[in-house]
Each structure stands twice: as structure tokens, then as C-alpha cells.
Amino acid sequence: MTTPARAFGTHAATQPLGLFHFVRRDPRADDVVIDILFCGVCHTDIHHSRDDWGRANYPMVPGHEIVGRVSRVGEAVTRFQPGDLVGVGCMVDSCRTCAACGKGWEQYCESGSTFTYNGVDRQDGTPTYGGYSDHVVVAQDFVLKMPEGLDPAGAAPLLCAGITTYSPLRHWQVGPGSRVAVVGLGGLGHMAIKLAKAMGAEVTLFTRSASKEADARRLGADQIVLSGDAEQMIAAANRFELIIDTVPYAHDLNLYVPTLATGGTLVLVGFLGPIDPALNTGPMVLRRKAVAGSLIGGIAETQAMLDFCGQHGITADVEMIPIQQINEAYERMLRSDVKYRFVIDMASLKAIA
Amino acid sequence: MTTPARAFGTHAATQPLGLFHFVRRDPRADDVVIDILFCGVCHTDIHHSRDDWGRANYPMVPGHEIVGRVSRVGEAVTRFQPGDLVGVGCMVDSCRTCAACGKGWEQYCESGSTFTYNGVDRQDGTPTYGGYSDHVVVAQDFVLKMPEGLDPAGAAPLLCAGITTYSPLRHWQVGPGSRVAVVGLGGLGHMAIKLAKAMGAEVTLFTRSASKEADARRLGADQIVLSGDAEQMIAAANRFELIIDTVPYAHDLNLYVPTLATGGTLVLVGFLGPIDPALNTGPMVLRRKAVAGSLIGGIAETQAMLDFCGQHGITADVEMIPIQQINEAYERMLRSDVKYRFVIDMASLKAIA
């Protein structure tokens, strides 16, 4: 009833990731078995591996930006067949019955969605293990079709970094002529630029370093604004309908709120915690501005994002690594030393004797 | 070219209000001269009189909840004639050409709207003096028609407290079946309850005191939730599509954000300043919640609010005072000792020899 699986995982917050053997369930009627080709490396993987958020369950196999090929399907599976190129993102299940799930907002499932790793399977109570592994078994309703023509390695980060930025861009109705700014040029930020540009927006990158300009423009930004330059910040006042703030630690939002247009929203997609320094409500009240949060996206929305990326030829800029380099990759990510996403070539795991 | 006017005003932050003589301009072609009958007393009047916000200009005549009768009109005035019952709110002018003004958002005018008092007239650079006076001269485009059938004293607070709560209720699309909560039961809060109820919403008052329940229900609340009762707060989790927060000082928003429904917004209408304690973004990111601000409303929206109040028979609950009691009224407001708005009967000013 189970199949041996190999992965890179960890047994404790203080341990590096290493080879880990476990078992995956055999497919249920509606399950798809996926032979993993590539898995993106998200900051969340570091946080969970090291129990930064105090909710880690060990042993843990991280990874929720999964691209692979279907190797087997349960007897009730209608949407996939062996050989299909598919993706799995941050969720592998949800209650499917609450109001949020009914709206296609599985990420906001009222009883909590089942995360791809560090979660608990809703049917048998076993832990979920992520994509730093040779295969994964996922219910078909949470499996995405990967569009033709996209490099599958570059497409892997779309499953988290892509949808996390696409969802607020769509929710706040970005389209041709919208003025969008992005804070932070990392895995999420570089996707936000590409996606906003493809939606027709005028895109600005806020950055502390003028050295990022060439890269920002190559990714699609129309301009950069140096957040440390008071004159540039004043010139940007009341300008942006939406700011996608991807910074994953506490930072001064009071720099950016004044650059929102009247009625605009700054949406946090990377930081959970107390806003420090304190958020000043003055500019918010005086021009009906908002600060909001957003979490990944729903399943149908993720499929729409993948289809959009297929149409526009959008993938992440990735640096491929063998799984043996994952611990070093984590250290480099903590130094922001990656352009812009590590992706694990899972052939490296399969090659281990 | 000017007409003598009498008012209650102040010459310094530390002085009480007292009788003040000045002149109003004679009407320009598009001006309406209004004989003031009633003027509501807003917390802002205290803040400006005492220079709490550091932007006071003296001498100052407060008052921006004005109801009166037209006594004279300029030759180009088409919308009003002598005898009409009219209102004036927080603004008497704006640039009328910027994008915000074009959308009817004069309160968010890009060059700053001209406030009814403590402002500067856009044409002649003279100070604006407010409604604690016998008459006022206002361009017709910033004069509102008061609906038939409403008590004019009770209607005066609609011009600020009414529109300040109506605008976010409309902007965030409250309607039949919406779940709305209100924080703070004062001048703004009691209007928010009445207006949300009339729009068909299910209305909840957050309060620290069970003693407010009877009054809250009389005003239209369906229930109260005691914000100091952890069980009640947990039971209210993820419930409200919109929270209108009228509290005029720093307070803990982390109590209320968890009670927003997924996608919901807490809108601050009474507090400008740093959020203390720090706002935690966790519940915002995990369920796409927002914290926003909102400022009064536009002129067309204010007229729509007045018409709505006329249809539904909505006025503020007021305590009438003669102008001689204004300083005592300020002290009582600072102790929250008013249900729910002081309104000055301007006959008391005219009776002064």
C-alpha cells in the first residue's frame, strides 16, 4: 500500500538537510503519482526547516514548487494521464466545502488548507512531505497542468512565487495602464515585475541600490525609484494604484504608503509579524489608502496564472542546483545571493546510489 | 464688499472660545449666503481650536456641520434660492480640475481641498471661518440641499459624522446581508450603526462595556461583542466584511483584524497617527485582510448620503446647546459625556446683544 521514496529532509531545526528515506501512499482513486523533475527553493523552506515560525514537524521534507511527469493515476482520475507534465504548489488539499473553498479560495480554507509539506493528510493523518523528493502523490484537484512551451525548470517557481504575486495583481485588478510598484527584487519581486508588465501595467521597482536598475529593466520594469533618495520618493508621491511588497522581514512601510495613489493598496506577500516601525495611519486616512496581505492563490487561479505565463512566455530566472547543494543554497539565499530562484534538478537525487 | 459677522472663536490654543467679530465677503457670482441655524460640534473642532495637530491658524472659528437657510445668492447661482434649507460640511472648495476632483473625490483633491475653517480661500487668500457663526458664504457647488422632513438640528451632524461613515460603507459596498461591525460608540459610531442598518447590513458594535447594549440596539445594532471578552472575540473570528473603526486615538487593532472575514477591511475614520501597539500582518496575509483609512466623502456623495437619510428618516442623536456653553461642551466631549453629538442652536448667538 506504500511505495519507498527518497528525499532530502531534516530531523531537527539545527540539522542540515540530508538524504531521507520514507514511504509515499499508493494512489487513492483520485490521486495522481508524479515523478518529480524540478523543485524550486522558497524562503519558506528555510523558515520551516529551521522552525523559525515555531510550527515545524520533523522529519520534514520541504519543497512546494514542484514540476514533474505523471507516472500513474488512480482509477477515478479523469484530468490526467501518465506522461502529462504537471505542477504542484503549496497546497495538496483543503476542506472543499467551506465558503472560501466554494469561491476557489482554497488557500483561505476556513478549516485550513493542507500544505504540501509540514502538513497532515486529511484522510489518514500522515505527515505531508514536499518536493525535495523523487515522487509525490496528490489528489487530482490540486494538480496543475503545466503549459506547453515553458521551460519546466523555470516554470517550477511559478507554483509559489508566481501565484503569490499574480493573485494580488488580479485581485486588485491590475491591467493596461495601471501603475504598479514592487518592493524587493528577489524570487517574488522579480516575478511581480514580469507578471505586472505582462498585464500591461507601468511597473516601478523600489530599491535601495541603483545597481539593480539594469536587471530591473531587463525583467520589465519601466523605472526604478531609490527608496533612500528623498527627492525621488517625493516625486513618486500618490502615484501607484498597487504596491506589491515582497520583503520578508519587518521594514518601514511609511516610506511607501505616501507613494500610493488615492484609493491604492500596499499588499504584503512576504512578511508576517508586527509592522515595525509603527505604521502611520495619517496618509491612509487622508487619501483612502490601504495596507493588506495576500497569501499564494487558489487552485483555479493558479491554473489561470500558469496559462497566462504560457501565453506570455513567462518563467522565473533560475539557477539550477543539484540537491546535494541545498544547504549551501539556503545560506546564499539568506545573503540574497541568487538571481532569482534556486531550482533543484531532481535527476541529482535519482543519481544517488 | 464685506458683511459684518459674529461668531464664537479663539485667538490661541490655550484660550477658551468667545465672541468674535469679523467680516464675511459679499457673495461672488456663484456664492450662496447662508443664515446659520444649527452647527454640530465635531472632535476635530477641539483638535484645531487647541492646535493638537500643529496646523492651527488663529483667529479661528470652528464648525463644519452647518445647516441653515439661504438668505441671498450671487447672480450666477442656479441651484439655490433664498429660503432653501441647505447644508455645508467640511469643505467649501477644491481645485475642481485634478483627477480626484474629476471623480467626485473633492476630499482627496490633489492640491488639497479648502476646509470650511482653518483653511485659506482659493481666490482671495483670506482665512476660512466655520459654522460657529451667524452666517457663511459658500460657492454653490459646495452647498448641499437638506432633505425635506428631517429635523434640521439632528441633520447637522450628517455633514461630517454622517458622510465620514457613509462613504466607507458605500465604497466597500455594504448592502443587504453584509456583516458590518463598528468600533466606538460616539458621534461617528452611532451614525455608522444607523447607516449600516439602513443599508440592510447585519450590524455589530464592539464595545468594552455591556452597559452600551441597550443603546446600541436602539440605534440599530443586531448584537454587541465585548472586546475585552476573549471568548466573544474568538466567536466573532473571520466574521465581518467591514469594520468601521471610529476610535480617535491609538488603540490595539490586533483585537479586531482577526474578526474580519477573508478579504475584509478594517477602515479607520477617526485616528491619524502611528498604530500602537504594532499592527500584526499575520492575520492580514493569511486571509487577505486589509487595514485602510477614509476621509469624509465627496460632495455628490454627501448629497447622496443626505438623500438616503431623508428617505430613511435618519438623523443624529443630538444634545442641543446654546453657543455660550461651547467650552463646557468640549470638556464633556473629552470625557465622552454626550449622546451622541452636541449641536449649537445658533439663535443663542443672535440673541447676544
Contacts between the chains, C-beta under 8 A, distances in Angstrom:
chain1	res1	chain2	res2	distance
A	100	B	262	5.6
A	105	B	262	6.5
A	108	B	262	4.5
A	108	B	263	8.0
A	108	B	286	7.7
A	108	B	287	5.3
A	108	B	288	6.6
A	110	B	238	7.0
A	171	B	288	7.3
A	238	B	110	6.9
A	262	B	100	5.6
A	262	B	105	6.5
A	262	B	108	4.4
A	263	B	108	7.9
A	265	B	290	6.7
A	265	B	292	7.9
A	268	B	281	5.3
A	268	B	284	6.8
A	268	B	285	5.9
A	269	B	285	7.1
A	271	B	281	5.8
A	271	B	285	7.5
A	272	B	280	8.0
A	272	B	281	5.6
A	272	B	282	4.4
A	272	B	285	5.3
A	272	B	286	7.4
A	273	B	280	6.5
A	273	B	281	6.2
A	273	B	282	6.6
A	274	B	277	7.6
A	274	B	278	3.7
A	274	B	279	6.9
A	274	B	280	5.1
A	274	B	281	7.7
A	275	B	275	7.2
A	275	B	278	5.5
A	275	B	279	4.9
A	275	B	280	7.6
A	275	B	281	6.2
A	276	B	278	5.7
A	277	B	274	7.7
A	278	B	274	3.7
A	278	B	275	5.4
A	278	B	276	5.7
A	278	B	278	5.8
A	278	B	279	7.9
A	279	B	274	7.0
A	279	B	275	4.9
A	279	B	278	7.9
A	279	B	279	5.6
A	279	B	291	7.8
A	280	B	272	7.9
A	280	B	273	6.5
A	280	B	274	5.1
A	280	B	275	7.6
A	281	B	268	5.3
A	281	B	271	5.8
A	281	B	272	5.6
A	281	B	273	6.2
A	281	B	274	7.7
A	281	B	275	6.2
A	281	B	293	5.5
A	282	B	272	4.3
A	282	B	273	6.6
A	283	B	293	7.9
A	284	B	268	6.8
A	284	B	291	7.6
A	284	B	292	6.2
A	284	B	293	3.4
A	285	B	268	5.9
A	285	B	269	7.1
A	285	B	271	7.5
A	285	B	272	5.3
A	285	B	293	3.3
A	285	B	294	6.6
A	285	B	295	5.4
A	286	B	108	7.7
A	286	B	272	7.4
A	286	B	293	7.2
A	286	B	295	5.7
A	287	B	108	5.3
A	287	B	293	7.8
A	287	B	295	7.4
A	288	B	108	6.6
A	288	B	171	7.3
A	288	B	292	6.7
A	288	B	293	6.3
A	288	B	294	5.2
A	288	B	295	6.7
A	289	B	292	6.7
A	289	B	293	6.4
A	290	B	265	6.7
A	290	B	290	4.6
A	290	B	291	6.7
A	290	B	292	3.6
A	290	B	293	7.7
A	291	B	279	7.8
A	291	B	284	7.6
A	291	B	290	6.7
A	291	B	291	5.4
A	291	B	292	7.6
A	292	B	265	7.9
A	292	B	284	6.1
A	292	B	288	6.7
A	292	B	289	6.7
A	292	B	290	3.6
A	292	B	291	7.6
A	293	B	281	5.5
A	293	B	283	7.8
A	293	B	284	3.3
A	293	B	285	3.3
A	293	B	286	7.1
A	293	B	287	7.8
A	293	B	288	6.3
A	293	B	289	6.3
A	293	B	290	7.7
A	294	B	285	6.6
A	294	B	288	5.2
A	295	B	285	5.4
A	295	B	286	5.7
A	295	B	287	7.4
A	295	B	288	6.7
